[in-house]
Amino acid sequence: MNVSLAMLIRRKLTGTDFIGYVVSQIAGAIAGAAILYAIIVSAGMPTTELHAYPNSMNQRQHDKKAGIGPRIKGAMSAF
């Protein structure tokens, strides 16, 4: 979506095209998540054990343990 927004700002995309791209990207993300979920369920893995952070660690605990390095790296990868 960042690329589409940049192209809209630079007037390389019309507003209608931008909305179409955003809707398509969201639909693709939902479809991808549904496919991944189906694969996980068909493999017999329990979906209750799917966590974004290891060992049931929440985001605050993860960030505190990881320090600032990964946050800077994550912020830089967005550009």
C-alpha positions in Angstrom: 0.0 0.0 0.0 3.0 2.3 0.6 4.0 2.1 -3.0 0.4 2.8 -4.2 0.2 5.8 -1.9 3.5 7.2 -3.1 2.3 6.8 -6.7 -1.0 8.5 -5.9 0.9 11.4 -4.3 3.2 11.7 -7.3 0.1 11.6 -9.6 1.1 8.4 -11.3 -2.2 6.8 -10.2 -5.7 8.2 -10.2 -7.8 8.1 -7.1 -10.0 5.3 -8.6 -7.0 3.2 -9.4 -5.6 3.7 -5.9 -8.8 2.5 -4.3 -8.8 -0.5 -6.6 -5.2 -1.4 -5.6 -5.9 -1.0 -1.9 -9.0 -3.1 -2.1 -7.1 -5.8 -4.0 -4.2 -5.7 -1.6 -6.6 -6.2 1.4 -8.4 -9.0 -0.4 -5.1 -10.7 -1.2 -4.0 -10.4 2.4 -7.3 -12.0 3.7 -7.1 -14.7 1.0 -3.5 -15.5 2.0 -4.3 -15.6 5.7 -7.2 -18.0 4.9 -5.0 -20.3 2.9 -2.4 -20.3 5.6 -5.0 -21.1 8.2 -6.4 -24.0 6.0 -2.9 -25.4 5.7 -2.3 -25.3 9.4 -5.6 -26.9 10.2 -5.2 -29.6 7.6 -1.7 -30.4 9.0 -3.4 -31.1 12.4 -1.7 -28.3 14.2 -3.8 -26.7 17.0 -4.6 -23.1 16.2 -4.7 -22.2 19.8 -0.9 -22.4 19.9 -0.3 -19.7 17.2 1.4 -16.8 18.8 3.1 -13.8 17.4 5.7 -13.9 20.2 7.5 -17.0 21.4 6.7 -18.6 24.7 3.5 -16.7 25.2 5.5 -13.5 25.6 3.5 -10.3 24.9 4.8 -7.4 22.8 6.0 -5.3 25.6 8.0 -8.2 27.1 9.4 -9.0 23.6 10.4 -5.4 22.9 12.1 -5.0 26.4 14.1 -8.2 25.8 15.0 -7.4 22.2 16.2 -3.9 22.9 16.1 -1.0 20.4 18.0 -2.7 17.6 15.1 -4.7 16.1 12.8 -1.7 16.3 15.3 0.4 14.3 15.8 -2.4 11.8 12.0 -2.8 11.5 11.4 0.9 11.0 14.2 1.1 8.4 12.8 -1.8 6.4 9.5 0.0 6.0 11.3 2.5 3.7 
